[in-house]
Amino acid sequence: MLKQYTPEEYKKMVLEFIRTNKTAAQALNKEIVWDSDIFGMSREELVDFVIYKICGNPKSIKYVLNQKNKLSLFLDWCVGKGYISSNHLRDEEFDDEAFIFKTIEAMDITVFYDDTVERLIDSMRLNKIFYELLIRGFYEGIRTIDDFIRLKYSDVDFDNLTICTGGICKQMSHRFFELLRQYKSCYAWEVCWTRKEFIGNDNKISVQYMSQYKDYIIKIKEIDGLTDELYKSRMAAIVGKYFIRISQYAGYSVSADMLYISGFVNYIKGICDRENKPVEYYIKLFYVRLNQRGFTRIKDLSDEYGFSAGNTAPLEIRRKCLPYIVRGKYYR
């Protein structure tokens, strides 16, 4: 690379670039950027700089890649201006997959195994049926809070032990369906709709049973007139509070995403045990592939790997994903 620049010169360049690319401001308009000799860094030093300095203890691979891409755009701009001769983040031998793996190494990823989940369930002191239903639901393959919230009893096939949510039918455990039956009998007449009417300066509250909401598994009180976006936001916030309580009972942080990822990892672990291969190999490859593509739902996985999701249970989806995961590069 070319001459060494002062922090003041770096700052001037960053601010000039930001004027043409305002979306990069949050990532680059930082003292750490212009106080560091980024032009003099090697490829490996630039990667570490993004992960540990710009991002700082990353929790999201997607976020780190986003920050890396913004720095790369700045370096491309600097090449065009003649400040540097090349952008090391564009080097072919160090692609996004290797960058992601390095990010994984820096992350503190928590994986629950079957025995951990059982102890987690045992630690629930109140509302045990409901909390176990949430925990097992996400662990066994319900991908998002929104998918769980939208789940109706009409989506449930008790005879074949399957549920359909997010456009995909999943096979669940006998225990999950036992919990569903218990929960339905306990909360069959729960109030699930609140209508707020304003009369003068007084608030008149009338509670009604709305037939279209009785079929939902998770029933909550709702205010009439909310948009669909606000409706989903409020429901997600309520389930988020349930996980705060679950975490308090457990004594450590628990989230829906952690449970879903753990369920997938445990499936892979079972294959590793049968094939006598190290579980870390499959776990890290799965994590790379999942986050590299920005998958958020099982449907995204099915679309990527080219098979129908309509009537496919999660175990079958995982089996069809596994060969692709195994064929991927593995970086140490």
N, C-alpha and C positions, 0 to 999 in steps of 0.2 A: 504494500500500500504506500501512499504518498506521505507527504510531510506530516509532522505531529502538530496538532492544533491545540489551542488553549481552550479552557472551558467557555470563555466569552465567545470565541469563534464557533464552537460547537452550538452554543445556545442560539447564536444568530442564524446558523444554518437550520436548526430545528424549527425555529419560529418562522423562518421563510418557507420551509416545507409545509408547516401546519396551515399556513394561509391558503395553500392550494389543496390541502387534504385535511379538513377539519376533523374527520373521524379518527385521525391518528393522534389528536391532541392529548387525550387521557393517557395513552401509552408512552408518549415521547416527551411531553412537556413536563419533565421531571429533572430535578437537580442531579439525580444519579446518572442520567443520560449524558448531560453535557459536562459533568465532572469526570467522566471516564473516557479513556482514549479508545473509543470503539473502533476507530479506523486502524489502530495498531493491533487489534485482537486477531488471534487465529480463529478458524472455524469453530473449534471446540470451545474456545474462550467466549465466543459470541453466544453459543448455545447456552453455556452456563450463565452468562450475563442475563439472558432473557429469563431463564427459569428461576434463578436464585435472586437476581437483583431487581429486574423490572417487575416480575410477578411476586416473588417472595413467598416461600412456602405454599406452592400451588395446590389447590384442591380440585381444579377442573382442567382436564387436558384440553378441552375445547377453548377455554379462556387463554391458556398458554399459547396454543397455536395462533390464536387471534392476535396476541401481542407480538409473537414472532413475525407474523405476516406484516404487521404495521412497521416494525423495525426494518424488515426486508424492503418494503416499499420506500422507506427513507434512504436506505443504502442504494437502491436502484436510482433514486433521484440524484444522490450524490455522485454516482458513476456518470450519469448524464451531464452533470455540471462540471465534471472533471476533477472533483475533490479527491476521489479514489479511483483505482483502476478496475476493481472488481468487487462483487458482493459475495462474500463467503457463504451467506445463507442460501445462495443459489447453487452451491457446488453439488454436482450430480451424485457424488459418492456419499453424500450425507442427506438423505431424503427425509420426508416427513415422518416415515415410519421409525427411523432411527431416532429422530427428534422426540417422537412420542414415547418411545421406550425409555429414553433418558429422563423424560418427565415423570414417567411411572416410578422410576427409581427414586425420584425426589419426593414422591407423594407418600403419605401415610394412609394406605388403603386397608380398610378393615373388612375382613371376610368372616362371616359367621358360618359355623358348621352345624350339622344336625344337633349335636349335643348342646351347643351354645344356644340354639334356638329353643330347645326344650327348657333349658335353665331360665332363659328370658321369659318364656311363658309362665313358668312356675313362680317367677318373681312378681307377677301382677297380683295386686292385693284387692283391687276393686274392679267391677265390670269385667271379670275374667273372660266371660264368653265373648264379649265384643272385642276386647283387646287381642285375644287369641285368634279371632276371626281375621282381624287386620293383619296380624303378624304372619299367620299361615298363608293368607291370601297373596301377599306380596312375595313371600318366600317361595311359593309354589308357582308363580308366574304371572300374576296380575302386574302389569308394567308400571302404570302411573296412578297417582291419586285420582285423577280425573276418570280413568277407566273404572276404578273401584266405586267412585261416587255415582257413576251412571249405571252401575250394575242393577238390574231388576230381577225379581223372582221369575219373570217370564223368560229371562236369559239363561235360566238354570235348568239343567236336565238331571234330576235326582236319580233317575234309573241308570243312566250311562255315566254318571259322575263327571259331567262336563258343564262348563259355563262358556258363554260367548260374550266377549267384551273387546272393544277396540277393533271390531271386525274379525276377530280370531276366536276359534273355539279351543278351549284348553281342558285338558283332563286334570282333575284335582284329586286329592286324597280322600279316603273315606272319612277321616277326621274333619276335614274342611266341611263336608256336607252334613256331618253330624252337628257341627257348630251352627251351620246355617239353619237347620231345623230347630235347634234350641233357641237361637236368636229370634227366629220368626215367631215362635210361640210366646216368647217373652215380650216382644215389641209389636205384636200384630195390631194393637190399637193405639200406637203412639201418635200423638199429634204431630203432623208433618207440614203444616202450612199456617202461617199467620198473616192475616190481612189487616193492614193499618189504614184507617180512614181518618181524615181530618175534618172536624166539624167546628167551625169558628176557631177559638183558641184552645179547644179541648181535643185531646187525642182519644178517639174511640177505637178500642181494640176488639176485634171479633175473631174468634178462632174457628176455623172450618176444617173439615176433613175433605181434602181435594182428591177425588178418586184417581186422577192421573198420577198422583204422587204416592199413593198407597203401595204401589208395586215396587218402589225403590227399596233396596236392602238397607242402605244407610239413610234413615229418615231424620231430617232436621227441620227446625222452624225456619221459614223463609218469609221475606217481606214482599208483598205483591208489587209489581211494577219494575223490578230490577231487570236490567238488560242481561242477556245470556252471558256476556263477558264478566259482568259483576257477580252474577249468580255463581259461575264456576270459581271465581276468585274467592268468594266468601266460603263456599263449600271446601275449597282446598285449604283455606286458613283454619277452618274448624278441624279438619283431619290432621293438619299440622299440629294443632294444639293437643290432639290425642297422642301424637308421637312425642310431644314434650312430656306428657304424663308417663308414657311408656318408658322414656329415657330416665325420668326421675325414679321410677320403680326399679329399673335395671341398675342404675348407678353409673351409666355410661351412655354416650350418644347413640341413638338408634333412629334410622330414617327408612322410609319406604324404598328408596333407591338402594340403600345398603342391603336390605333384605332381598330385593330382586336380584341384584348382582350376585349375592351370596348363593341364592338358589341355583343360578346358572353355574357358578363355580363348583358347587357340590356335585352337579351332574357331571361336569368334566372330571372331577376328582374320582367319581365312580368308574369312569372309563379308564383313567390312569391306573387305578388299582387293578382292574382286570387285565390291562395291557402291560403292567409293570413298568410304567414310565413316570418320570418326576412330575408331580402336579404343577409345580411352578411353570413348567414349560407351557402347559396348556392355558393356565390362568393368565399369564402375561400376554400370550398371543391373542387370547380372546379379548383382553382389555385393549390391546393395540387396535385390533380390527373394529371393535365396537366404537371406540372413541375417534378413530381416524375418520370413519365415515359419518360421525355425528349422529349415530342412531339414537332414537329416543323411544321407539316402540318396536315390539316384535314384528309388526307389519313392515317396518322399514327393513328389517333383516330379511324377511321373506321376499320383499321386492328386489333387494340386492342380489339374493342368491337364486332368484328365478324359479320359485315354486309357489303353488297356491297356498294362501293362508286361510282360506275360508273354512275348511274343515280339518285343519291340521293342529294337532295337540302340541303343546310346547316341547315335549320330549322329542317329537318327530322333527320339529323345527331345529332343535339343538343338534340332532343327529346329522341333519343335512348341512348345517353350518360347520360342523366339526372338521370335515375334510378340507374345507377352505382355510380354516384356522390353522390346521396342522401344516398345510403347504406353505404358509407364510414365512417370511424371514424371521430369524430369531437373533437378537443382538445381545451380546454380553458386554 
